């Protein structure tokens, strides 16, 4: 399988926050944002592997800044690392105010997807090649997150870790 660049999976979605998507503070519901992030990330995952994908986990989401009713929301996602059948996708969320000329980074999330066949059996996927400094940073961090997850689930011992062990050695 031919490796792909992170930029080939770039997905950008832009929406406005409508009244029925807000909470009692008139900010976008967290669950609504999570659903948007999942959709955006799943498109990136599909673009990377050209296969059906399923969400395996939501590894991290941060809610750093509220998104008000009427706000313009921009979601940008890219595959940050591909493993044998799974891939990590990083999603950045921005609040865009074209009137004030401001763009605020409000949220970010890390999702894991698995490529599957028609019987929902995992399929091999192409390697992902990072190019920019940010892509390289996220690519390296993805392996540490995967190893930590495997250790915590008991599927890997700490001694088998490659990346995490480096953090604690002299």
C-alpha positions in Angstrom: 0.0 0.0 0.0 1.3 3.4 -0.9 1.9 5.7 2.0 -0.2 8.9 2.2 0.6 12.4 3.4 -1.4 13.8 6.4 -2.5 16.7 4.1 -4.4 14.2 1.9 -6.8 13.6 4.7 -7.5 17.2 5.5 -11.2 17.9 6.1 -12.6 21.3 6.8 -16.3 21.8 7.9 -17.9 25.2 8.5 -21.2 25.7 10.2 -23.2 28.3 12.1 -24.5 27.6 15.6 -28.3 27.6 15.5 -30.6 28.2 18.5 -31.8 24.6 18.7 -28.1 23.4 19.0 -27.5 25.5 22.2 -27.7 24.9 25.9 -29.4 27.2 28.5 -26.4 29.6 28.3 -26.9 29.9 24.5 -23.6 28.2 23.7 -23.2 25.1 21.5 -24.1 21.9 23.3 -20.9 19.8 24.0 -22.6 16.7 22.6 -23.5 18.6 19.4 -19.8 19.6 19.0 -18.7 16.0 19.7 -20.9 14.8 16.9 -19.6 17.3 14.5 -16.0 16.5 15.4 -16.7 12.7 14.9 -18.2 13.4 11.5 -15.3 15.5 10.4 -12.7 13.0 11.7 -14.5 10.1 10.1 -14.2 11.8 6.7 -10.5 12.3 7.3 -10.1 8.7 8.2 -12.0 7.6 5.1 -9.9 9.8 2.9 -6.7 8.3 4.3 -7.6 4.6 3.8 -10.3 4.7 1.1 -12.3 2.2 3.2 -15.3 2.2 5.5 -14.3 3.3 9.0 -15.8 3.0 12.5 -15.1 5.2 15.5 -13.1 3.0 18.0 -12.6 5.7 20.6 -12.6 9.3 21.5 -9.3 9.6 23.2 -9.3 13.2 24.3 -11.5 16.3 23.9 -10.9 19.7 25.5 -13.6 22.4 25.8 -11.4 25.5 26.2 -13.8 28.3 25.0 -17.6 28.4 24.6 -19.1 28.7 21.1 -22.0 31.1 21.2 -25.3 30.9 19.3 -24.8 32.5 15.9 -21.0 31.7 15.9 -19.3 30.4 12.9 -17.6 27.1 13.7 -14.7 25.7 11.7 -13.6 22.1 12.2 -10.3 20.9 10.7 -9.2 17.3 10.9 -6.3 15.2 9.7 -5.0 11.8 10.3 -2.1 12.2 12.8 -0.8 8.6 12.6 -1.8 5.4 10.9 -1.1 2.0 12.5 -1.8 -1.4 10.9 -5.7 -1.2 10.9 -6.4 1.9 13.0 -5.6 5.5 12.7 -5.6 8.5 15.0 -7.3 11.7 13.8 -6.7 15.1 15.4 -9.5 17.6 15.2 -9.1 21.4 15.8 -12.1 23.6 16.3 -12.1 27.3 15.7 -14.6 30.1 16.3 -14.5 32.4 13.3 -15.6 36.1 13.6 -15.2 37.6 10.1 -16.7 40.9 11.3 -14.0 41.4 14.0 -11.4 39.5 12.0 -10.7 37.1 14.8 -10.3 33.3 14.8 -10.2 31.6 18.3 -9.0 28.0 18.8 -11.9 26.8 21.0 -11.5 23.0 21.2 -9.5 20.0 20.1 -10.1 16.3 20.1 -8.3 13.1 19.2 -10.3 10.2 17.7 -9.3 6.7 16.8 -10.9 4.9 13.8 -10.6 1.4 12.4 -10.9 0.5 8.7 -13.4 -2.4 8.3 -14.7 -4.6 5.5 -18.3 -5.5 4.9 -18.3 -7.9 7.8 -16.8 -5.3 10.2 -13.4 -7.1 10.2 -10.4 -4.8 10.5 -8.5 -4.1 7.2 -4.9 -2.9 6.6 -4.4 0.8 5.9 -1.6 2.8 4.4 1.2 4.4 6.4 0.8 8.2 7.0 3.7 10.5 6.3 3.8 13.7 8.4 5.3 16.8 6.7 4.9 19.9 8.8 6.4 20.4 12.3 2.9 20.2 13.8 2.2 17.0 11.9 5.5 15.4 13.1 4.8 16.4 16.7 1.3 14.9 16.6 2.6 11.8 14.8 5.1 11.1 17.5 2.6 11.8 20.3 0.2 9.4 18.7 2.5 6.5 19.3 3.0 7.4 23.0 -0.8 7.6 23.4 -1.3 4.2 21.7 1.3 2.6 23.9 -0.1 4.1 27.1 -3.6 2.9 26.1 -2.2 -0.7 25.4 -0.4 -0.7 28.8 -3.5 0.5 30.7 -5.6 -2.1 29.0 -3.1 -4.8 29.8 -2.4 -5.6 26.2 1.2 -4.4 26.5 3.7 -4.4 29.3 5.5 -1.2 30.2 8.8 -3.0 29.3 7.5 -3.6 25.7 7.0 0.1 25.3 9.3 1.9 22.9 8.3 5.5 23.2 7.1 5.7 26.8 10.2 4.0 28.1 12.3 6.8 26.5 10.5 9.4 28.6 11.8 7.8 31.8 15.3 6.7 30.8 18.4 9.0 31.2 
